[in-house]
Amino acid sequence: MVAGEAGSGGGRRVRAVAGREVAFDDEGFFESFDDWSEDVFEELARASGLTPVSERHRQVVRFLREYYAYNGRAPLNNELRKGTGMSLLELDDLFPEGIKMGARRLAGLPNPKTCT
C-alpha cells in the first residue's frame, strides 16, 4: 500500500500518491479518471511490483487512457491488442496483475464493475 491511506467508508479510500490526494474504490481503481498523472502511475507501478517501468508499459497505459478519453469506455481485448501491436499474452505478462487489475487500474480507468 502507498503511504497515507485513509478509509472513508463505502469502499472508497483516499491515499497520498506522488504528492497528491487520490481517491480509489475498494479494488484500487481510480474514482476519477482526471486524478491520474505520469507521476501517480510511476509510484503505483512501483508499489505493485512493476519494476522497472518500461516504455512498453507506458505505451499500453497511454493507449488505454487515450482510447478511454476518446470513446468513453475501455478497449475490448482485440482493440487493445491491435492498438498496441502486442499479443494478449504479452500484454497480460507485462503487468503483474494482468490487463484488468494491472494495466487498466494503473492507467486510471474506472472499475469495469461500475462501467455501464
URQUI-V914269 format. One record per residue. SS is DSSP state (A for helix, B for strand, O for the rest). PSI is psi in radians with two decimals (NA if undefined). D_CENTER is the distance of its C-alpha to the mean C-alpha in Angstrom with 1 decimal. Layout:
ss:SS psi:PSI d_center:D_CENTER
ss:SS psi:PSI d_center:D_CENTER
This chain:
ss:O psi:2.70 d_center:14.9
ss:O psi:2.55 d_center:14.7
ss:O psi:2.57 d_center:18.0
ss:O psi:0.31 d_center:19.0
ss:O psi:2.39 d_center:17.6
ss:B psi:2.27 d_center:19.6
ss:B psi:2.59 d_center:19.9
ss:O psi:0.41 d_center:21.3
ss:O psi:2.82 d_center:22.1
ss:O psi:0.31 d_center:20.8
ss:O psi:-0.01 d_center:17.7
ss:O psi:2.37 d_center:16.3
ss:B psi:2.40 d_center:15.6
ss:B psi:2.25 d_center:15.7
ss:B psi:2.59 d_center:15.0
ss:B psi:2.06 d_center:16.1
ss:B psi:2.19 d_center:13.4
ss:O psi:0.70 d_center:14.8
ss:O psi:0.24 d_center:17.8
ss:B psi:2.75 d_center:16.4
ss:B psi:2.21 d_center:16.0
ss:B psi:2.31 d_center:12.7
ss:B psi:2.34 d_center:13.0
ss:B psi:2.70 d_center:10.9
ss:O psi:-3.08 d_center:12.3
ss:O psi:-0.17 d_center:14.0
ss:O psi:0.10 d_center:11.3
ss:O psi:0.16 d_center:8.8
ss:O psi:2.54 d_center:6.9
ss:B psi:2.43 d_center:7.6
ss:O psi:-0.60 d_center:11.2
ss:O psi:2.21 d_center:11.4
ss:A psi:-0.57 d_center:9.6
ss:A psi:-0.17 d_center:12.1
ss:A psi:-0.21 d_center:11.1
ss:O psi:2.55 d_center:8.5
ss:O psi:2.89 d_center:10.5
ss:A psi:-0.73 d_center:10.9
ss:A psi:-0.72 d_center:12.5
ss:A psi:-0.79 d_center:9.9
ss:A psi:-0.86 d_center:7.4
ss:A psi:-0.78 d_center:10.5
ss:A psi:-0.76 d_center:11.5
ss:A psi:-0.66 d_center:8.6
ss:A psi:-0.82 d_center:8.7
ss:A psi:-0.74 d_center:12.5
ss:A psi:-0.48 d_center:12.5
ss:O psi:0.06 d_center:10.9
ss:O psi:0.16 d_center:13.6
ss:O psi:1.54 d_center:12.1
ss:O psi:2.40 d_center:15.2
ss:O psi:2.76 d_center:16.2
ss:O psi:2.13 d_center:13.3
ss:O psi:3.00 d_center:15.0
ss:A psi:-0.52 d_center:15.4
ss:A psi:-0.69 d_center:14.3
ss:A psi:-0.81 d_center:10.8
ss:A psi:-0.68 d_center:10.8
ss:A psi:-0.79 d_center:12.5
ss:A psi:-0.82 d_center:10.1
ss:A psi:-0.76 d_center:7.2
ss:A psi:-0.76 d_center:10.1
ss:A psi:-0.82 d_center:11.4
ss:A psi:-0.79 d_center:8.7
ss:A psi:-0.79 d_center:8.9
ss:A psi:-0.74 d_center:12.6
ss:A psi:-0.81 d_center:13.2
ss:A psi:-0.75 d_center:11.7
ss:A psi:-0.64 d_center:13.6
ss:A psi:-0.68 d_center:16.7
ss:A psi:-0.24 d_center:16.8
ss:O psi:0.25 d_center:15.3
ss:O psi:2.83 d_center:13.6
ss:O psi:2.65 d_center:11.1
ss:O psi:2.59 d_center:13.3
ss:O psi:2.81 d_center:15.3
ss:A psi:-0.71 d_center:15.3
ss:A psi:-0.67 d_center:18.4
ss:A psi:-0.67 d_center:17.1
ss:A psi:-0.77 d_center:14.1
ss:A psi:-0.86 d_center:16.8
ss:A psi:-0.70 d_center:19.1
ss:A psi:-0.47 d_center:16.9
ss:A psi:-0.29 d_center:15.8
ss:O psi:0.32 d_center:19.1
ss:O psi:2.65 d_center:17.8
ss:O psi:2.82 d_center:18.9
ss:A psi:-0.59 d_center:16.7
ss:A psi:-0.78 d_center:18.0
ss:A psi:-0.79 d_center:16.9
ss:A psi:-0.80 d_center:13.4
ss:A psi:-0.68 d_center:13.3
ss:A psi:-0.41 d_center:15.1
ss:A psi:-0.53 d_center:12.9
ss:O psi:2.19 d_center:10.2
ss:O psi:-0.53 d_center:12.1
ss:O psi:0.33 d_center:10.6
ss:A psi:-2.94 d_center:10.7
ss:A psi:-0.92 d_center:9.1
ss:A psi:-1.02 d_center:8.3
ss:A psi:-0.27 d_center:7.6
ss:A psi:-1.31 d_center:6.2
ss:A psi:-0.87 d_center:5.0
ss:A psi:-0.74 d_center:4.0
ss:A psi:-0.79 d_center:2.6
ss:A psi:-0.42 d_center:2.0
ss:O psi:-0.12 d_center:3.0
ss:O psi:0.27 d_center:4.1
ss:O psi:2.66 d_center:5.8
ss:O psi:2.80 d_center:8.4
ss:O psi:2.23 d_center:9.5
ss:A psi:-0.45 d_center:11.6
ss:A psi:-0.42 d_center:14.4
ss:A psi:-0.07 d_center:14.8
ss:O psi:2.46 d_center:14.7
ss:O psi:NA d_center:18.3
